[in-house]
């Protein structure tokens, strides 16, 4: 039997890969191509983004497993408050649009992390089959 810790690590890694692919290959591609978002706002280091997403999914999955999902609300609230409004009044409209696109990408990534963490916790506890019925 595989331990819950190993399952949590495996599911979190798979979830982080999925989230990374959706954001990097889907959303950011769209922002660059369609909205002409500048690289200045999309230039986060991919490895750091992946690792932070992986750690976040581990934390979220763990919080579901121990029955404390309110941690996710606290973590997301702090994260969002820190990035809430970074625009400068002197910036051009295109830069502001680019920043908002990046901010919404950040929110989407967080949302995907929560969804994948919940599914992972259900799989680890063997509850996903019951949930789908």
Phi and psi in radians as a Rosetta constraint file:
Dihedral C 1 N 2 CA 2 C 2 CIRCULARHARMONIC -1.446 0.35
Dihedral N 2 CA 2 C 2 N 3 CIRCULARHARMONIC 2.418 0.35
Dihedral C 2 N 3 CA 3 C 3 CIRCULARHARMONIC -1.251 0.35
Dihedral N 3 CA 3 C 3 N 4 CIRCULARHARMONIC 2.734 0.35
Dihedral C 3 N 4 CA 4 C 4 CIRCULARHARMONIC -1.100 0.35
Dihedral N 4 CA 4 C 4 N 5 CIRCULARHARMONIC -0.601 0.35
Dihedral C 4 N 5 CA 5 C 5 CIRCULARHARMONIC -1.115 0.35
Dihedral N 5 CA 5 C 5 N 6 CIRCULARHARMONIC -0.763 0.35
Dihedral C 5 N 6 CA 6 C 6 CIRCULARHARMONIC -1.182 0.35
Dihedral N 6 CA 6 C 6 N 7 CIRCULARHARMONIC -0.723 0.35
Dihedral C 6 N 7 CA 7 C 7 CIRCULARHARMONIC -1.083 0.35
Dihedral N 7 CA 7 C 7 N 8 CIRCULARHARMONIC -0.737 0.35
Dihedral C 7 N 8 CA 8 C 8 CIRCULARHARMONIC -1.059 0.35
Dihedral N 8 CA 8 C 8 N 9 CIRCULARHARMONIC -0.776 0.35
Dihedral C 8 N 9 CA 9 C 9 CIRCULARHARMONIC -1.083 0.35
Dihedral N 9 CA 9 C 9 N 10 CIRCULARHARMONIC -0.839 0.35
Dihedral C 9 N 10 CA 10 C 10 CIRCULARHARMONIC -1.092 0.35
Dihedral N 10 CA 10 C 10 N 11 CIRCULARHARMONIC -0.869 0.35
Dihedral C 10 N 11 CA 11 C 11 CIRCULARHARMONIC -1.133 0.35
Dihedral N 11 CA 11 C 11 N 12 CIRCULARHARMONIC -0.640 0.35
Dihedral C 11 N 12 CA 12 C 12 CIRCULARHARMONIC -1.169 0.35
Dihedral N 12 CA 12 C 12 N 13 CIRCULARHARMONIC -0.683 0.35
Dihedral C 12 N 13 CA 13 C 13 CIRCULARHARMONIC -1.113 0.35
Dihedral N 13 CA 13 C 13 N 14 CIRCULARHARMONIC -0.816 0.35
Dihedral C 13 N 14 CA 14 C 14 CIRCULARHARMONIC -1.064 0.35
Dihedral N 14 CA 14 C 14 N 15 CIRCULARHARMONIC -0.729 0.35
Dihedral C 14 N 15 CA 15 C 15 CIRCULARHARMONIC -1.132 0.35
Dihedral N 15 CA 15 C 15 N 16 CIRCULARHARMONIC -0.727 0.35
Dihedral C 15 N 16 CA 16 C 16 CIRCULARHARMONIC -1.111 0.35
Dihedral N 16 CA 16 C 16 N 17 CIRCULARHARMONIC -0.680 0.35
Dihedral C 16 N 17 CA 17 C 17 CIRCULARHARMONIC -1.107 0.35
Dihedral N 17 CA 17 C 17 N 18 CIRCULARHARMONIC -0.789 0.35
Dihedral C 17 N 18 CA 18 C 18 CIRCULARHARMONIC -1.078 0.35
Dihedral N 18 CA 18 C 18 N 19 CIRCULARHARMONIC -0.820 0.35
Dihedral C 18 N 19 CA 19 C 19 CIRCULARHARMONIC -1.068 0.35
Dihedral N 19 CA 19 C 19 N 20 CIRCULARHARMONIC -0.784 0.35
Dihedral C 19 N 20 CA 20 C 20 CIRCULARHARMONIC -1.029 0.35
Dihedral N 20 CA 20 C 20 N 21 CIRCULARHARMONIC -0.777 0.35
Dihedral C 20 N 21 CA 21 C 21 CIRCULARHARMONIC -1.142 0.35
Dihedral N 21 CA 21 C 21 N 22 CIRCULARHARMONIC -0.725 0.35
Dihedral C 21 N 22 CA 22 C 22 CIRCULARHARMONIC -1.081 0.35
Dihedral N 22 CA 22 C 22 N 23 CIRCULARHARMONIC -0.798 0.35
Dihedral C 22 N 23 CA 23 C 23 CIRCULARHARMONIC -1.245 0.35
Dihedral N 23 CA 23 C 23 N 24 CIRCULARHARMONIC -0.928 0.35
Dihedral C 23 N 24 CA 24 C 24 CIRCULARHARMONIC -1.244 0.35
Dihedral N 24 CA 24 C 24 N 25 CIRCULARHARMONIC -0.742 0.35
Dihedral C 24 N 25 CA 25 C 25 CIRCULARHARMONIC -1.628 0.35
Dihedral N 25 CA 25 C 25 N 26 CIRCULARHARMONIC -0.313 0.35
Dihedral C 25 N 26 CA 26 C 26 CIRCULARHARMONIC -1.876 0.35
Dihedral N 26 CA 26 C 26 N 27 CIRCULARHARMONIC -1.207 0.35
Dihedral C 26 N 27 CA 27 C 27 CIRCULARHARMONIC -1.162 0.35
Dihedral N 27 CA 27 C 27 N 28 CIRCULARHARMONIC -0.870 0.35
Dihedral C 27 N 28 CA 28 C 28 CIRCULARHARMONIC -1.174 0.35
Dihedral N 28 CA 28 C 28 N 29 CIRCULARHARMONIC -0.590 0.35
Dihedral C 28 N 29 CA 29 C 29 CIRCULARHARMONIC -1.038 0.35
Dihedral N 29 CA 29 C 29 N 30 CIRCULARHARMONIC -0.792 0.35
Dihedral C 29 N 30 CA 30 C 30 CIRCULARHARMONIC -1.085 0.35
Dihedral N 30 CA 30 C 30 N 31 CIRCULARHARMONIC -0.789 0.35
Dihedral C 30 N 31 CA 31 C 31 CIRCULARHARMONIC -1.079 0.35
Dihedral N 31 CA 31 C 31 N 32 CIRCULARHARMONIC -0.722 0.35
Dihedral C 31 N 32 CA 32 C 32 CIRCULARHARMONIC -1.188 0.35
Dihedral N 32 CA 32 C 32 N 33 CIRCULARHARMONIC -0.824 0.35
Dihedral C 32 N 33 CA 33 C 33 CIRCULARHARMONIC -1.361 0.35
Dihedral N 33 CA 33 C 33 N 34 CIRCULARHARMONIC -0.883 0.35
Dihedral C 33 N 34 CA 34 C 34 CIRCULARHARMONIC -1.536 0.35
Dihedral N 34 CA 34 C 34 N 35 CIRCULARHARMONIC -0.690 0.35
Dihedral C 34 N 35 CA 35 C 35 CIRCULARHARMONIC -1.739 0.35
Dihedral N 35 CA 35 C 35 N 36 CIRCULARHARMONIC -0.044 0.35
Dihedral C 35 N 36 CA 36 C 36 CIRCULARHARMONIC 0.980 0.35
Dihedral N 36 CA 36 C 36 N 37 CIRCULARHARMONIC 0.705 0.35
Dihedral C 36 N 37 CA 37 C 37 CIRCULARHARMONIC -1.108 0.35
Dihedral N 37 CA 37 C 37 N 38 CIRCULARHARMONIC 2.443 0.35
Dihedral C 37 N 38 CA 38 C 38 CIRCULARHARMONIC -1.373 0.35
Dihedral N 38 CA 38 C 38 N 39 CIRCULARHARMONIC 2.594 0.35
Dihedral C 38 N 39 CA 39 C 39 CIRCULARHARMONIC -1.096 0.35
Dihedral N 39 CA 39 C 39 N 40 CIRCULARHARMONIC -0.412 0.35
Dihedral C 39 N 40 CA 40 C 40 CIRCULARHARMONIC -0.973 0.35
Dihedral N 40 CA 40 C 40 N 41 CIRCULARHARMONIC -0.654 0.35
Dihedral C 40 N 41 CA 41 C 41 CIRCULARHARMONIC -1.638 0.35
Dihedral N 41 CA 41 C 41 N 42 CIRCULARHARMONIC -0.192 0.35
Dihedral C 41 N 42 CA 42 C 42 CIRCULARHARMONIC -1.950 0.35
Dihedral N 42 CA 42 C 42 N 43 CIRCULARHARMONIC 0.148 0.35
Dihedral C 42 N 43 CA 43 C 43 CIRCULARHARMONIC -1.605 0.35
Dihedral N 43 CA 43 C 43 N 44 CIRCULARHARMONIC 0.473 0.35
Dihedral C 43 N 44 CA 44 C 44 CIRCULARHARMONIC -1.099 0.35
Dihedral N 44 CA 44 C 44 N 45 CIRCULARHARMONIC 2.596 0.35
Dihedral C 44 N 45 CA 45 C 45 CIRCULARHARMONIC -1.291 0.35
Dihedral N 45 CA 45 C 45 N 46 CIRCULARHARMONIC 2.028 0.35
Dihedral C 45 N 46 CA 46 C 46 CIRCULARHARMONIC -0.955 0.35
Dihedral N 46 CA 46 C 46 N 47 CIRCULARHARMONIC -0.686 0.35
Dihedral C 46 N 47 CA 47 C 47 CIRCULARHARMONIC -1.137 0.35
Dihedral N 47 CA 47 C 47 N 48 CIRCULARHARMONIC -0.719 0.35
Dihedral C 47 N 48 CA 48 C 48 CIRCULARHARMONIC -1.158 0.35
Dihedral N 48 CA 48 C 48 N 49 CIRCULARHARMONIC -0.726 0.35
Dihedral C 48 N 49 CA 49 C 49 CIRCULARHARMONIC -1.074 0.35
Dihedral N 49 CA 49 C 49 N 50 CIRCULARHARMONIC -0.784 0.35
Dihedral C 49 N 50 CA 50 C 50 CIRCULARHARMONIC -1.073 0.35
Dihedral N 50 CA 50 C 50 N 51 CIRCULARHARMONIC -0.823 0.35
Dihedral C 50 N 51 CA 51 C 51 CIRCULARHARMONIC -1.134 0.35
Dihedral N 51 CA 51 C 51 N 52 CIRCULARHARMONIC -0.739 0.35
Dihedral C 51 N 52 CA 52 C 52 CIRCULARHARMONIC -1.159 0.35
Dihedral N 52 CA 52 C 52 N 53 CIRCULARHARMONIC -0.636 0.35
Dihedral C 52 N 53 CA 53 C 53 CIRCULARHARMONIC -1.140 0.35
Dihedral N 53 CA 53 C 53 N 54 CIRCULARHARMONIC -0.709 0.35
Dihedral C 53 N 54 CA 54 C 54 CIRCULARHARMONIC -1.082 0.35
Dihedral N 54 CA 54 C 54 N 55 CIRCULARHARMONIC -0.825 0.35
Dihedral C 54 N 55 CA 55 C 55 CIRCULARHARMONIC -1.092 0.35
Dihedral N 55 CA 55 C 55 N 56 CIRCULARHARMONIC -0.708 0.35
Dihedral C 55 N 56 CA 56 C 56 CIRCULARHARMONIC -1.088 0.35
Dihedral N 56 CA 56 C 56 N 57 CIRCULARHARMONIC -0.758 0.35
Dihedral C 56 N 57 CA 57 C 57 CIRCULARHARMONIC -1.131 0.35
Dihedral N 57 CA 57 C 57 N 58 CIRCULARHARMONIC -0.682 0.35
Dihedral C 57 N 58 CA 58 C 58 CIRCULARHARMONIC -1.024 0.35
Dihedral N 58 CA 58 C 58 N 59 CIRCULARHARMONIC -0.792 0.35
Dihedral C 58 N 59 CA 59 C 59 CIRCULARHARMONIC -1.105 0.35
Dihedral N 59 CA 59 C 59 N 60 CIRCULARHARMONIC -0.766 0.35
Dihedral C 59 N 60 CA 60 C 60 CIRCULARHARMONIC -1.145 0.35
Dihedral N 60 CA 60 C 60 N 61 CIRCULARHARMONIC -0.787 0.35
Dihedral C 60 N 61 CA 61 C 61 CIRCULARHARMONIC -1.063 0.35
Dihedral N 61 CA 61 C 61 N 62 CIRCULARHARMONIC -0.779 0.35
Dihedral C 61 N 62 CA 62 C 62 CIRCULARHARMONIC -1.058 0.35
Dihedral N 62 CA 62 C 62 N 63 CIRCULARHARMONIC -0.686 0.35
Dihedral C 62 N 63 CA 63 C 63 CIRCULARHARMONIC -1.175 0.35
Dihedral N 63 CA 63 C 63 N 64 CIRCULARHARMONIC -0.622 0.35
Dihedral C 63 N 64 CA 64 C 64 CIRCULARHARMONIC -1.177 0.35
Dihedral N 64 CA 64 C 64 N 65 CIRCULARHARMONIC -0.722 0.35
Dihedral C 64 N 65 CA 65 C 65 CIRCULARHARMONIC -1.153 0.35
Dihedral N 65 CA 65 C 65 N 66 CIRCULARHARMONIC -0.622 0.35
Dihedral C 65 N 66 CA 66 C 66 CIRCULARHARMONIC -1.574 0.35
Dihedral N 66 CA 66 C 66 N 67 CIRCULARHARMONIC 0.045 0.35
Dihedral C 66 N 67 CA 67 C 67 CIRCULARHARMONIC 1.359 0.35
Dihedral N 67 CA 67 C 67 N 68 CIRCULARHARMONIC 0.479 0.35
Dihedral C 67 N 68 CA 68 C 68 CIRCULARHARMONIC -2.190 0.35
Dihedral N 68 CA 68 C 68 N 69 CIRCULARHARMONIC 1.073 0.35
Dihedral C 68 N 69 CA 69 C 69 CIRCULARHARMONIC -1.187 0.35
Dihedral N 69 CA 69 C 69 N 70 CIRCULARHARMONIC -0.210 0.35
Dihedral C 69 N 70 CA 70 C 70 CIRCULARHARMONIC -1.119 0.35
Dihedral N 70 CA 70 C 70 N 71 CIRCULARHARMONIC -0.359 0.35
Dihedral C 70 N 71 CA 71 C 71 CIRCULARHARMONIC -1.033 0.35
Dihedral N 71 CA 71 C 71 N 72 CIRCULARHARMONIC -0.644 0.35
Dihedral C 71 N 72 CA 72 C 72 CIRCULARHARMONIC -1.100 0.35
Dihedral N 72 CA 72 C 72 N 73 CIRCULARHARMONIC -0.700 0.35
Dihedral C 72 N 73 CA 73 C 73 CIRCULARHARMONIC -1.104 0.35
Dihedral N 73 CA 73 C 73 N 74 CIRCULARHARMONIC -0.780 0.35
Dihedral C 73 N 74 CA 74 C 74 CIRCULARHARMONIC -1.099 0.35
Dihedral N 74 CA 74 C 74 N 75 CIRCULARHARMONIC -0.872 0.35
Dihedral C 74 N 75 CA 75 C 75 CIRCULARHARMONIC -1.046 0.35
Dihedral N 75 CA 75 C 75 N 76 CIRCULARHARMONIC -0.834 0.35
Dihedral C 75 N 76 CA 76 C 76 CIRCULARHARMONIC -1.150 0.35
Dihedral N 76 CA 76 C 76 N 77 CIRCULARHARMONIC -0.667 0.35
Dihedral C 76 N 77 CA 77 C 77 CIRCULARHARMONIC -1.088 0.35
Dihedral N 77 CA 77 C 77 N 78 CIRCULARHARMONIC -0.780 0.35
Dihedral C 77 N 78 CA 78 C 78 CIRCULARHARMONIC -1.148 0.35
Dihedral N 78 CA 78 C 78 N 79 CIRCULARHARMONIC -0.786 0.35
Dihedral C 78 N 79 CA 79 C 79 CIRCULARHARMONIC -1.039 0.35
Dihedral N 79 CA 79 C 79 N 80 CIRCULARHARMONIC -0.794 0.35
Dihedral C 79 N 80 CA 80 C 80 CIRCULARHARMONIC -1.187 0.35
Dihedral N 80 CA 80 C 80 N 81 CIRCULARHARMONIC -0.736 0.35
Dihedral C 80 N 81 CA 81 C 81 CIRCULARHARMONIC -1.079 0.35
Dihedral N 81 CA 81 C 81 N 82 CIRCULARHARMONIC -0.633 0.35
Dihedral C 81 N 82 CA 82 C 82 CIRCULARHARMONIC -1.235 0.35
Dihedral N 82 CA 82 C 82 N 83 CIRCULARHARMONIC -0.440 0.35
Dihedral C 82 N 83 CA 83 C 83 CIRCULARHARMONIC -1.922 0.35
Dihedral N 83 CA 83 C 83 N 84 CIRCULARHARMONIC 0.152 0.35
Dihedral C 83 N 84 CA 84 C 84 CIRCULARHARMONIC -0.945 0.35
Dihedral N 84 CA 84 C 84 N 85 CIRCULARHARMONIC -0.994 0.35
Dihedral C 84 N 85 CA 85 C 85 CIRCULARHARMONIC -2.427 0.35
Dihedral N 85 CA 85 C 85 N 86 CIRCULARHARMONIC 1.710 0.35
Dihedral C 85 N 86 CA 86 C 86 CIRCULARHARMONIC -1.840 0.35
Dihedral N 86 CA 86 C 86 N 87 CIRCULARHARMONIC 0.133 0.35
Dihedral C 86 N 87 CA 87 C 87 CIRCULARHARMONIC -1.372 0.35
Dihedral N 87 CA 87 C 87 N 88 CIRCULARHARMONIC 2.598 0.35
Dihedral C 87 N 88 CA 88 C 88 CIRCULARHARMONIC -1.841 0.35
Dihedral N 88 CA 88 C 88 N 89 CIRCULARHARMONIC 2.380 0.35
Dihedral C 88 N 89 CA 89 C 89 CIRCULARHARMONIC -1.076 0.35
Dihedral N 89 CA 89 C 89 N 90 CIRCULARHARMONIC -0.366 0.35
Dihedral C 89 N 90 CA 90 C 90 CIRCULARHARMONIC -1.536 0.35
Dihedral N 90 CA 90 C 90 N 91 CIRCULARHARMONIC -0.074 0.35
Dihedral C 90 N 91 CA 91 C 91 CIRCULARHARMONIC -1.312 0.35
Dihedral N 91 CA 91 C 91 N 92 CIRCULARHARMONIC 2.677 0.35
Dihedral C 91 N 92 CA 92 C 92 CIRCULARHARMONIC -1.294 0.35
Dihedral N 92 CA 92 C 92 N 93 CIRCULARHARMONIC 2.780 0.35
Dihedral C 92 N 93 CA 93 C 93 CIRCULARHARMONIC -1.033 0.35
Dihedral N 93 CA 93 C 93 N 94 CIRCULARHARMONIC -0.695 0.35
Dihedral C 93 N 94 CA 94 C 94 CIRCULARHARMONIC -1.071 0.35
Dihedral N 94 CA 94 C 94 N 95 CIRCULARHARMONIC -0.660 0.35
Dihedral C 94 N 95 CA 95 C 95 CIRCULARHARMONIC -1.189 0.35
Dihedral N 95 CA 95 C 95 N 96 CIRCULARHARMONIC -0.689 0.35
Dihedral C 95 N 96 CA 96 C 96 CIRCULARHARMONIC -1.144 0.35
Dihedral N 96 CA 96 C 96 N 97 CIRCULARHARMONIC -0.741 0.35
Dihedral C 96 N 97 CA 97 C 97 CIRCULARHARMONIC -1.068 0.35
Dihedral N 97 CA 97 C 97 N 98 CIRCULARHARMONIC -0.744 0.35
Dihedral C 97 N 98 CA 98 C 98 CIRCULARHARMONIC -1.069 0.35
Dihedral N 98 CA 98 C 98 N 99 CIRCULARHARMONIC -0.749 0.35
Dihedral C 98 N 99 CA 99 C 99 CIRCULARHARMONIC -1.108 0.35
Dihedral N 99 CA 99 C 99 N 100 CIRCULARHARMONIC -0.750 0.35
Dihedral C 99 N 100 CA 100 C 100 CIRCULARHARMONIC -1.122 0.35
Dihedral N 100 CA 100 C 100 N 101 CIRCULARHARMONIC -0.679 0.35
Dihedral C 100 N 101 CA 101 C 101 CIRCULARHARMONIC -1.071 0.35
Dihedral N 101 CA 101 C 101 N 102 CIRCULARHARMONIC -0.735 0.35
Dihedral C 101 N 102 CA 102 C 102 CIRCULARHARMONIC -1.129 0.35
Dihedral N 102 CA 102 C 102 N 103 CIRCULARHARMONIC -0.718 0.35
Dihedral C 102 N 103 CA 103 C 103 CIRCULARHARMONIC -1.097 0.35
Dihedral N 103 CA 103 C 103 N 104 CIRCULARHARMONIC -0.753 0.35
Dihedral C 103 N 104 CA 104 C 104 CIRCULARHARMONIC -1.192 0.35
Dihedral N 104 CA 104 C 104 N 105 CIRCULARHARMONIC -0.569 0.35
Dihedral C 104 N 105 CA 105 C 105 CIRCULARHARMONIC -1.099 0.35
Dihedral N 105 CA 105 C 105 N 106 CIRCULARHARMONIC -0.730 0.35
Dihedral C 105 N 106 CA 106 C 106 CIRCULARHARMONIC -1.038 0.35
Dihedral N 106 CA 106 C 106 N 107 CIRCULARHARMONIC -0.780 0.35
Dihedral C 106 N 107 CA 107 C 107 CIRCULARHARMONIC -1.152 0.35
Dihedral N 107 CA 107 C 107 N 108 CIRCULARHARMONIC -0.702 0.35
Dihedral C 107 N 108 CA 108 C 108 CIRCULARHARMONIC -1.090 0.35
Dihedral N 108 CA 108 C 108 N 109 CIRCULARHARMONIC -0.765 0.35
Dihedral C 108 N 109 CA 109 C 109 CIRCULARHARMONIC -1.042 0.35
Dihedral N 109 CA 109 C 109 N 110 CIRCULARHARMONIC -0.736 0.35
Dihedral C 109 N 110 CA 110 C 110 CIRCULARHARMONIC -1.105 0.35
Dihedral N 110 CA 110 C 110 N 111 CIRCULARHARMONIC -0.763 0.35
Dihedral C 110 N 111 CA 111 C 111 CIRCULARHARMONIC -1.063 0.35
Dihedral N 111 CA 111 C 111 N 112 CIRCULARHARMONIC -0.778 0.35
Dihedral C 111 N 112 CA 112 C 112 CIRCULARHARMONIC -1.092 0.35
Dihedral N 112 CA 112 C 112 N 113 CIRCULARHARMONIC -0.690 0.35
Dihedral C 112 N 113 CA 113 C 113 CIRCULARHARMONIC -1.072 0.35
Dihedral N 113 CA 113 C 113 N 114 CIRCULARHARMONIC -0.712 0.35
Dihedral C 113 N 114 CA 114 C 114 CIRCULARHARMONIC -1.152 0.35
Dihedral N 114 CA 114 C 114 N 115 CIRCULARHARMONIC -0.794 0.35
Dihedral C 114 N 115 CA 115 C 115 CIRCULARHARMONIC -1.060 0.35
Dihedral N 115 CA 115 C 115 N 116 CIRCULARHARMONIC -0.863 0.35
Dihedral C 115 N 116 CA 116 C 116 CIRCULARHARMONIC -1.129 0.35
Dihedral N 116 CA 116 C 116 N 117 CIRCULARHARMONIC -0.628 0.35
Dihedral C 116 N 117 CA 117 C 117 CIRCULARHARMONIC -1.150 0.35
Dihedral N 117 CA 117 C 117 N 118 CIRCULARHARMONIC -0.698 0.35
Dihedral C 117 N 118 CA 118 C 118 CIRCULARHARMONIC -1.132 0.35
Dihedral N 118 CA 118 C 118 N 119 CIRCULARHARMONIC -0.787 0.35
Dihedral C 118 N 119 CA 119 C 119 CIRCULARHARMONIC -1.098 0.35
Dihedral N 119 CA 119 C 119 N 120 CIRCULARHARMONIC -0.735 0.35
Dihedral C 119 N 120 CA 120 C 120 CIRCULARHARMONIC -1.056 0.35
Dihedral N 120 CA 120 C 120 N 121 CIRCULARHARMONIC -0.799 0.35
Dihedral C 120 N 121 CA 121 C 121 CIRCULARHARMONIC -1.085 0.35
Dihedral N 121 CA 121 C 121 N 122 CIRCULARHARMONIC -0.711 0.35
Dihedral C 121 N 122 CA 122 C 122 CIRCULARHARMONIC -1.116 0.35
Dihedral N 122 CA 122 C 122 N 123 CIRCULARHARMONIC -0.751 0.35
Dihedral C 122 N 123 CA 123 C 123 CIRCULARHARMONIC -1.092 0.35
Dihedral N 123 CA 123 C 123 N 124 CIRCULARHARMONIC -0.743 0.35
Dihedral C 123 N 124 CA 124 C 124 CIRCULARHARMONIC -1.121 0.35
Dihedral N 124 CA 124 C 124 N 125 CIRCULARHARMONIC -0.679 0.35
Dihedral C 124 N 125 CA 125 C 125 CIRCULARHARMONIC -1.501 0.35
Dihedral N 125 CA 125 C 125 N 126 CIRCULARHARMONIC -0.047 0.35
Dihedral C 125 N 126 CA 126 C 126 CIRCULARHARMONIC 1.264 0.35
Dihedral N 126 CA 126 C 126 N 127 CIRCULARHARMONIC 0.418 0.35
Dihedral C 126 N 127 CA 127 C 127 CIRCULARHARMONIC -1.753 0.35
Dihedral N 127 CA 127 C 127 N 128 CIRCULARHARMONIC -0.138 0.35
Dihedral C 127 N 128 CA 128 C 128 CIRCULARHARMONIC -1.122 0.35
Dihedral N 128 CA 128 C 128 N 129 CIRCULARHARMONIC -0.673 0.35
Dihedral C 128 N 129 CA 129 C 129 CIRCULARHARMONIC -1.089 0.35
Dihedral N 129 CA 129 C 129 N 130 CIRCULARHARMONIC -0.734 0.35
Dihedral C 129 N 130 CA 130 C 130 CIRCULARHARMONIC -1.166 0.35
Dihedral N 130 CA 130 C 130 N 131 CIRCULARHARMONIC -0.624 0.35
Dihedral C 130 N 131 CA 131 C 131 CIRCULARHARMONIC -1.166 0.35
Dihedral N 131 CA 131 C 131 N 132 CIRCULARHARMONIC -0.598 0.35
Dihedral C 131 N 132 CA 132 C 132 CIRCULARHARMONIC -1.341 0.35
Dihedral N 132 CA 132 C 132 N 133 CIRCULARHARMONIC -0.325 0.35
